[in-house]
Amino acid sequence: MSVLKVIEVLANSEKSWEDATKKAVAEASKSVKNIRSVYVQDQSASVKDGEISDFRVNVKITFEVK
């Protein structure tokens, strides 16, 4: 039987929500091993001068505890 744990991570990117998600996983993987999946819970964006300036994601990252 595997034991899994879930953490919540917030990340942002000037490029896209996909890039923000990749950054969240990359940052989490620096201190968390055995990452199994990522679930994008929320997406939002900041607007400046009528254009999107920042993409934000709230993700849940699941990893196996050994």
N, C-alpha and C positions, 0 to 999 in steps of 0.2 A: 504494500500500500504506500502511495506517495502522499506527502504532506505538502500542500501548496499554500502560499501566502500571497496576498494582494496589497500593493502599495499604490497610492495615488500621486501622480506627478503632473505638475503644470509646466508647460514649455511654450516658447514663442519663436516666430521666424518672420523675417521680412519677405520671404519667398512664397510659402504656401503652408496649408495645414499639414500636408504630407511631410514637408521638411521639418515642421515643428514636432511632429510625431517621431520622426527619426532622431531628432535631437534629444527628445525625452528618453527614448530607449538607450541611446548612446551614453547619455549622462548617468542613467540608472545603472547601466552595465559596468560602470567604473567601480561601484561598490556592491552590486548585487549580482550573484552568479546564478546560473541555471534558469535564465528567463525563458518562459514557455510561450507567453502571448501578451499582446497589448490590445486593450479595448479603448477606443476613443469615446469618451463619455460626453464631452461637450466641445463645441467649436465656437469661437468668437473672433472678432476682428476689430481693430482700432481704425478709425477713419480720421484723416487729416486733410484739410483742404479738398474735400469731396472725393478722396481716393483712399483705398485701403493702405494703411501704413504698416500694419503688424497683424499677423495671424497667430491666434492663440488656441491651444488645445489643453484639455484636462483629460488625462489618460489614466487607466488602471492597468498596472503591469503585474502579471502573475508569474511567480517563480517557484521552483521546487526547493523545499528545505531539506537538506540532507543531514 
